[in-house]
């Protein structure tokens, strides 16, 4: 799974704010929020990332401090299930 759909510069990130999945998402960037939420949409124990830039990896590690808003995640999952039926 790629939490960024292959690119953090894709136009979807101008239209979607993944911080809504976090309790205090305003502290994190959209990229950090997408990375943090990716552990829960669906639930995952690990995510692989690759980068040539240490600052990029540092930003992603910093995202792990974000707390996921479980109620929002559950509602999102329900919407996905309802849509697939």
OpenMM code with the backbone's topology and positions (N, CA, C; nanometers):
from openmm import Vec3, app, unit

residues = "UNK UNK UNK UNK UNK UNK UNK UNK UNK UNK UNK UNK UNK UNK UNK UNK UNK UNK UNK UNK UNK UNK UNK UNK UNK UNK UNK UNK UNK UNK UNK UNK UNK UNK UNK UNK UNK UNK UNK UNK UNK UNK UNK UNK UNK UNK UNK UNK UNK UNK UNK UNK UNK UNK UNK UNK UNK UNK UNK UNK UNK UNK UNK UNK UNK UNK UNK UNK UNK UNK UNK UNK UNK UNK UNK UNK UNK UNK UNK UNK UNK UNK UNK UNK UNK".split()
positions = [
    Vec3(0.0840, -0.1179, 0.0000),
    Vec3(0.0000, 0.0000, 0.0000),
    Vec3(0.0878, 0.1233, 0.0000),
    Vec3(0.0541, 0.2194, -0.0801),
    Vec3(0.1248, 0.3470, -0.0798),
    Vec3(0.0326, 0.4527, -0.0206),
    Vec3(0.0652, 0.5072, 0.0963),
    Vec3(-0.0235, 0.6069, 0.1564),
    Vec3(-0.0343, 0.7340, 0.0731),
    Vec3(0.0557, 0.7526, -0.0227),
    Vec3(0.0535, 0.8746, -0.1024),
    Vec3(0.0105, 0.8491, -0.2458),
    Vec3(-0.0367, 0.7285, -0.2755),
    Vec3(-0.0788, 0.6975, -0.4118),
    Vec3(0.0351, 0.7110, -0.5107),
    Vec3(0.1570, 0.6968, -0.4639),
    Vec3(0.2730, 0.7037, -0.5505),
    Vec3(0.3444, 0.8370, -0.5513),
    Vec3(0.2771, 0.9452, -0.5077),
    Vec3(0.3414, 1.0764, -0.5112),
    Vec3(0.2780, 1.1720, -0.4110),
    Vec3(0.3607, 1.2388, -0.3346),
    Vec3(0.3095, 1.3389, -0.2407),
    Vec3(0.2743, 1.4695, -0.3103),
    Vec3(0.3088, 1.4809, -0.4385),
    Vec3(0.2775, 1.6044, -0.5115),
    Vec3(0.1557, 1.5886, -0.6020),
    Vec3(0.0869, 1.4750, -0.5945),
    Vec3(-0.0338, 1.4532, -0.6760),
    Vec3(-0.1417, 1.5544, -0.6384),
    Vec3(-0.2257, 1.5885, -0.7329),
    Vec3(-0.3277, 1.6920, -0.7107),
    Vec3(-0.4286, 1.6543, -0.6026),
    Vec3(-0.4426, 1.5256, -0.5725),
    Vec3(-0.5374, 1.4845, -0.4694),
    Vec3(-0.5042, 1.5499, -0.3352),
    Vec3(-0.3766, 1.5747, -0.3094),
    Vec3(-0.3375, 1.6333, -0.1803),
    Vec3(-0.3760, 1.7806, -0.1695),
    Vec3(-0.4125, 1.8430, -0.2806),
    Vec3(-0.4659, 1.9790, -0.2755),
    Vec3(-0.6151, 1.9781, -0.2421),
    Vec3(-0.6806, 1.8641, -0.2663),
    Vec3(-0.8252, 1.8540, -0.2453),
    Vec3(-0.8632, 1.7804, -0.1177),
    Vec3(-0.7757, 1.6954, -0.0681),
    Vec3(-0.8053, 1.6122, 0.0480),
    Vec3(-0.7137, 1.6492, 0.1630),
    Vec3(-0.7715, 1.6633, 0.2802),
    Vec3(-0.6903, 1.6916, 0.3980),
    Vec3(-0.6991, 1.5723, 0.4932),
    Vec3(-0.6002, 1.4845, 0.4912),
    Vec3(-0.6046, 1.3650, 0.5754),
    Vec3(-0.5920, 1.3940, 0.7245),
    Vec3(-0.5694, 1.5191, 0.7610),
    Vec3(-0.5610, 1.5530, 0.9031),
    Vec3(-0.6937, 1.5324, 0.9738),
    Vec3(-0.8031, 1.5196, 0.8986),
    Vec3(-0.9331, 1.4971, 0.9613),
    Vec3(-0.9390, 1.3611, 1.0299),
    Vec3(-0.8460, 1.2705, 0.9984),
    Vec3(-0.8408, 1.1409, 1.0627),
    Vec3(-0.7622, 1.1424, 1.1937),
    Vec3(-0.7098, 1.2578, 1.2324),
    Vec3(-0.6274, 1.2679, 1.3527),
    Vec3(-0.6941, 1.3551, 1.4573),
    Vec3(-0.6641, 1.3267, 1.5835),
    Vec3(-0.7226, 1.4029, 1.6935),
    Vec3(-0.6744, 1.5471, 1.6937),
    Vec3(-0.5481, 1.5685, 1.6721),
    Vec3(-0.4914, 1.7035, 1.6696),
    Vec3(-0.4110, 1.7186, 1.5414),
    Vec3(-0.4785, 1.7007, 1.4284),
    Vec3(-0.4111, 1.6993, 1.2993),
    Vec3(-0.3461, 1.8289, 1.2590),
    Vec3(-0.3856, 1.9405, 1.3208),
    Vec3(-0.3282, 2.0691, 1.2861),
    Vec3(-0.1795, 2.0788, 1.3135),
    Vec3(-0.1283, 1.9896, 1.3974),
    Vec3(0.0147, 1.9905, 1.4302),
    Vec3(0.0997, 1.9304, 1.3198),
    Vec3(0.0366, 1.8508, 1.2323),
    Vec3(0.1118, 1.7774, 1.1305),
    Vec3(0.0805, 1.8287, 0.9905),
    Vec3(0.1712, 1.8039, 0.8990),
    Vec3(0.1479, 1.8378, 0.7584),
    Vec3(0.0504, 1.7365, 0.6988),
    Vec3(-0.0011, 1.7659, 0.5810),
    Vec3(-0.0898, 1.6711, 0.5126),
    Vec3(-0.0170, 1.5404, 0.4841),
    Vec3(0.1082, 1.5482, 0.4453),
    Vec3(0.1875, 1.4281, 0.4183),
    Vec3(0.2018, 1.3459, 0.5457),
    Vec3(0.2348, 1.4103, 0.6560),
    Vec3(0.2482, 1.3385, 0.7819),
    Vec3(0.1154, 1.2740, 0.8220),
    Vec3(0.0060, 1.3458, 0.8058),
    Vec3(-0.1252, 1.2916, 0.8421),
    Vec3(-0.1618, 1.1715, 0.7554),
    Vec3(-0.1333, 1.1781, 0.6270),
    Vec3(-0.1608, 1.0641, 0.5384),
    Vec3(-0.0799, 0.9424, 0.5812),
    Vec3(0.0462, 0.9649, 0.6153),
    Vec3(0.1318, 0.8560, 0.6601),
    Vec3(0.0783, 0.7952, 0.7888),
    Vec3(0.0395, 0.8786, 0.8833),
    Vec3(-0.0107, 0.8294, 1.0123),
    Vec3(-0.1426, 0.7550, 0.9950),
    Vec3(-0.2329, 0.8099, 0.9165),
    Vec3(-0.3627, 0.7462, 0.8954),
    Vec3(-0.3495, 0.6156, 0.8183),
    Vec3(-0.2454, 0.6033, 0.7369),
    Vec3(-0.2273, 0.4832, 0.6550),
    Vec3(-0.2144, 0.3569, 0.7401),
    Vec3(-0.1746, 0.3704, 0.8654),
    Vec3(-0.1655, 0.2548, 0.9539),
    Vec3(-0.3037, 0.2022, 0.9930),
    Vec3(-0.4065, 0.2812, 0.9691),
    Vec3(-0.5419, 0.2461, 1.0139),
    Vec3(-0.6416, 0.2299, 0.8998),
    Vec3(-0.6042, 0.2615, 0.7801),
    Vec3(-0.6977, 0.2593, 0.6659),
    Vec3(-0.6487, 0.1691, 0.5541),
    Vec3(-0.6487, 0.0426, 0.5587),
    Vec3(-0.6912, -0.0465, 0.6680),
    Vec3(-0.5813, -0.0594, 0.7724),
    Vec3(-0.6120, -0.1281, 0.8801),
    Vec3(-0.5170, -0.1436, 0.9892),
    Vec3(-0.3912, -0.2162, 0.9393),
    Vec3(-0.2750, -0.1614, 0.9715),
    Vec3(-0.1471, -0.2203, 0.9308),
    Vec3(-0.0480, -0.2090, 1.0460),
    Vec3(0.0429, -0.3022, 1.0534),
    Vec3(0.1449, -0.3008, 1.1584),
    Vec3(0.2714, -0.2293, 1.1137),
    Vec3(0.2952, -0.2287, 0.9831),
    Vec3(0.4157, -0.1633, 0.9329),
    Vec3(0.3910, -0.1122, 0.7915),
    Vec3(0.4672, -0.0117, 0.7560),
    Vec3(0.4607, 0.0489, 0.6234),
    Vec3(0.6044, 0.0712, 0.5784),
    Vec3(0.6339, 0.0334, 0.4549),
    Vec3(0.7681, 0.0522, 0.4014),
    Vec3(0.7754, 0.1851, 0.3271),
    Vec3(0.8820, 0.2581, 0.3499),
    Vec3(0.9056, 0.3834, 0.2782),
    Vec3(1.0491, 0.3834, 0.2286),
    Vec3(1.0726, 0.4598, 0.1264),
    Vec3(1.2071, 0.4750, 0.0753),
    Vec3(1.2325, 0.6206, 0.0429),
    Vec3(1.3524, 0.6659, 0.0706),
    Vec3(1.3864, 0.8044, 0.0430),
    Vec3(1.5375, 0.8198, 0.0368),
    Vec3(1.5794, 0.9190, -0.0378),
    Vec3(1.7203, 0.9547, -0.0410),
    Vec3(1.7480, 1.0745, 0.0491),
    Vec3(1.6410, 1.1294, 0.1079),
    Vec3(1.6535, 1.2499, 0.1891),
    Vec3(1.6247, 1.2204, 0.3360),
    Vec3(1.7233, 1.2335, 0.4229),
    Vec3(1.7009, 1.2095, 0.5654),
    Vec3(1.5903, 1.2972, 0.6244),
    Vec3(1.5737, 1.4191, 0.5734),
    Vec3(1.4691, 1.5065, 0.6276),
    Vec3(1.3299, 1.4512, 0.5965),
    Vec3(1.3159, 1.3842, 0.4828),
    Vec3(1.1876, 1.3230, 0.4484),
    Vec3(1.1548, 1.2119, 0.5475),
    Vec3(1.2526, 1.1267, 0.5760),
    Vec3(1.2322, 1.0195, 0.6727),
    Vec3(1.2030, 1.0764, 0.8111),
    Vec3(1.2725, 1.1828, 0.8484),
    Vec3(1.2487, 1.2476, 0.9774),
    Vec3(1.1051, 1.2988, 0.9867),
    Vec3(1.0537, 1.3551, 0.8784),
    Vec3(0.9155, 1.4041, 0.8770),
    Vec3(0.8178, 1.2886, 0.8988),
    Vec3(0.8422, 1.1759, 0.8334),
    Vec3(0.7519, 1.0612, 0.8486),
    Vec3(0.7574, 1.0034, 0.9896),
    Vec3(0.8760, 0.9932, 1.0460),
    Vec3(0.8893, 0.9433, 1.1833),
    Vec3(0.8169, 1.0376, 1.2791),
    Vec3(0.8258, 1.1679, 1.2556),
    Vec3(0.7549, 1.2648, 1.3385),
    Vec3(0.6043, 1.2480, 1.3329),
    Vec3(0.5546, 1.1931, 1.2239),
    Vec3(0.4104, 1.1721, 1.2082),
    Vec3(0.3565, 1.0683, 1.3048),
    Vec3(0.4421, 0.9802, 1.3519),
    Vec3(0.3968, 0.8739, 1.4413),
    Vec3(0.3479, 0.9280, 1.5754),
    Vec3(0.3790, 1.0522, 1.6068),
    Vec3(0.3300, 1.1141, 1.7300),
    Vec3(0.1823, 1.1497, 1.7200),
    Vec3(0.1291, 1.1564, 1.6001),
    Vec3(-0.0121, 1.1901, 1.5821),
    Vec3(-0.1034, 1.0806, 1.6330),
    Vec3(-0.2130, 1.1195, 1.6942),
    Vec3(-0.3106, 1.0245, 1.7459),
    Vec3(-0.4288, 1.0165, 1.6496),
    Vec3(-0.4621, 0.8959, 1.6093),
    Vec3(-0.5706, 0.8754, 1.5140),
    Vec3(-0.7054, 0.8933, 1.5841),
    Vec3(-0.7969, 0.9577, 1.5152),
    Vec3(-0.9344, 0.9754, 1.5637),
    Vec3(-1.0128, 0.8507, 1.5229),
    Vec3(-1.0227, 0.7540, 1.6148),
    Vec3(-1.0822, 0.6236, 1.5836),
    Vec3(-1.2254, 0.6343, 1.5321),
    Vec3(-1.3031, 0.7243, 1.5864),
    Vec3(-1.4426, 0.7382, 1.5426),
    Vec3(-1.4497, 0.7777, 1.3947),
    Vec3(-1.3648, 0.8685, 1.3536),
    Vec3(-1.3615, 0.9103, 1.2133),
    Vec3(-1.3160, 0.7953, 1.1245),
    Vec3(-1.2157, 0.7201, 1.1694),
    Vec3(-1.1668, 0.6059, 1.0933),
    Vec3(-1.2770, 0.5009, 1.0792),
    Vec3(-1.3484, 0.4729, 1.1868),
    Vec3(-1.4570, 0.3751, 1.1812),
    Vec3(-1.5670, 0.4192, 1.0852),
    Vec3(-1.5999, 0.5460, 1.0871),
    Vec3(-1.7024, 0.5973, 0.9952),
    Vec3(-1.6550, 0.5868, 0.8504),
    Vec3(-1.5285, 0.6154, 0.8269),
    Vec3(-1.4715, 0.6037, 0.6926),
    Vec3(-1.4787, 0.4595, 0.6438),
    Vec3(-1.4409, 0.3661, 0.7307),
    Vec3(-1.4486, 0.2247, 0.6937),
    Vec3(-1.5924, 0.1839, 0.6620),
    Vec3(-1.6866, 0.2325, 0.7409),
    Vec3(-1.8280, 0.2015, 0.7169),
    Vec3(-1.8719, 0.2558, 0.5804),
    Vec3(-1.8333, 0.3768, 0.5486),
    Vec3(-1.8675, 0.4343, 0.4184),
    Vec3(-1.8101, 0.3502, 0.3042),
    Vec3(-1.6868, 0.3030, 0.3203),
    Vec3(-1.6258, 0.2188, 0.2179),
    Vec3(-1.7000, 0.0849, 0.2033),
    Vec3(-1.7358, 0.0259, 0.3172),
    Vec3(-1.8103, -0.1015, 0.3124),
    Vec3(-1.9451, -0.0823, 0.2453),
    Vec3(-2.0171, 0.0239, 0.2833),
    Vec3(-2.1483, 0.0519, 0.2245),
    Vec3(-2.1374, 0.0753, 0.0754),
    Vec3(-2.0333, 0.1435, 0.0349),
    Vec3(-2.0133, 0.1736, -0.1079),
    Vec3(-1.9840, 0.0469, -0.1890),
    Vec3(-1.9125, -0.0486, -0.1279),
    Vec3(-1.8755, -0.1689, -0.2014),
    Vec3(-1.9922, -0.2682, -0.2158),
    Vec3(-2.0971, -0.2486, -0.1394),
    Vec3(-2.2127, -0.3399, -0.1458),
    Vec3(-2.2982, -0.3086, -0.2603),
] * unit.nanometer
topology = app.Topology()
chain = topology.addChain("A")
for resn in residues:
    res = topology.addResidue(resn, chain)
    for name in ("N", "CA", "C"):
        topology.addAtom(name, app.Element.getBySymbol(name[0]), res)
